[in-house]
């Protein structure tokens, strides 16, 4: 893998993670809306993290070529935390 492709690959991987998280988030939101009030607090925490990830992701997506590895790692970490939280809620549904 050449260094010139690395920013583009990271951009694609992050876009796939965001897309996957959005789909899972939407499915869980519908289920929570239809029932499971006991999961609402956990959902609200994850929703705040989701909003923060999106706020951080948009500028990084536009500047992918200049995005530093530490920013990439931070966004990926938040994405992984969200994925884990979504899975936890999904198991409780």
C-alpha positions as CSV (number, residue, x, y, z in Angstrom):
1,X,0.0,0.0,0.0
2,X,1.5,3.3,-1.0
3,X,1.3,6.3,1.3
4,X,-0.6,8.3,-1.4
5,X,-3.5,5.8,-1.2
6,X,-3.6,5.6,2.6
7,X,-5.7,8.8,3.2
8,X,-8.2,7.7,0.6
9,X,-8.5,4.2,2.1
10,X,-9.0,5.7,5.6
11,X,-11.6,8.0,4.1
12,X,-13.4,5.0,2.6
13,X,-13.2,3.0,5.7
14,X,-14.5,5.8,7.8
15,X,-17.4,6.4,5.4
16,X,-18.3,2.7,5.6
17,X,-18.2,2.8,9.4
18,X,-20.4,5.9,9.5
19,X,-22.8,4.3,7.0
20,X,-23.0,1.1,9.0
21,X,-23.5,3.0,12.3
22,X,-26.2,5.2,10.8
23,X,-28.2,2.1,9.5
24,X,-27.9,0.4,12.9
25,X,-28.8,3.7,14.7
26,X,-31.9,4.1,12.6
27,X,-33.1,0.5,13.2
28,X,-32.6,0.8,16.9
29,X,-34.3,4.2,17.1
30,X,-37.4,2.8,15.5
31,X,-37.5,-0.1,17.9
32,X,-37.0,2.2,20.9
33,X,-39.7,4.4,19.6
34,X,-42.0,1.4,19.4
35,X,-41.4,0.1,22.9
36,X,-38.4,-0.3,25.2
37,X,-38.6,2.9,27.3
38,X,-36.1,1.4,29.7
39,X,-33.3,1.8,27.1
40,X,-34.0,5.5,26.5
41,X,-31.3,6.8,28.8
42,X,-28.6,4.6,27.2
43,X,-30.0,5.6,23.8
44,X,-29.7,9.3,24.6
45,X,-26.1,8.9,25.6
46,X,-25.3,7.1,22.4
47,X,-27.3,9.7,20.4
48,X,-25.1,12.5,21.9
49,X,-22.0,10.5,20.9
50,X,-23.4,10.0,17.4
51,X,-24.0,13.7,16.9
52,X,-20.5,14.4,18.1
53,X,-19.0,11.8,15.7
54,X,-21.0,13.4,12.8
55,X,-19.8,16.9,13.8
56,X,-16.2,15.6,13.8
57,X,-16.5,13.5,10.7
58,X,-17.7,16.0,8.2
59,X,-14.6,18.3,8.4
60,X,-12.3,15.2,8.5
61,X,-14.1,13.8,5.4
62,X,-13.5,17.0,3.5
63,X,-9.9,17.2,4.5
64,X,-9.0,13.5,4.4
65,X,-5.7,14.1,2.7
66,X,-4.6,16.3,5.5
67,X,-6.2,14.4,8.3
68,X,-3.6,13.3,10.9
69,X,-3.5,9.7,12.1
70,X,-4.4,10.8,15.6
71,X,-7.7,12.4,14.3
72,X,-8.4,9.2,12.3
73,X,-7.8,7.1,15.3
74,X,-10.0,9.3,17.5
75,X,-12.9,9.1,15.0
76,X,-12.5,5.4,14.7
77,X,-12.5,4.9,18.5
78,X,-15.7,6.9,18.8
79,X,-17.2,4.8,16.0
80,X,-16.2,1.6,17.7
81,X,-17.7,2.8,21.0
82,X,-20.9,3.6,19.2
83,X,-21.0,0.2,17.5
84,X,-20.5,-1.5,20.8
85,X,-23.2,0.6,22.5
86,X,-25.6,-0.1,19.6
87,X,-25.0,-3.8,19.9
88,X,-25.6,-3.7,23.6
89,X,-29.0,-2.0,23.1
90,X,-29.9,-4.3,20.2
91,X,-29.3,-7.4,22.5
92,X,-31.7,-5.8,25.0
93,X,-34.5,-5.3,22.5
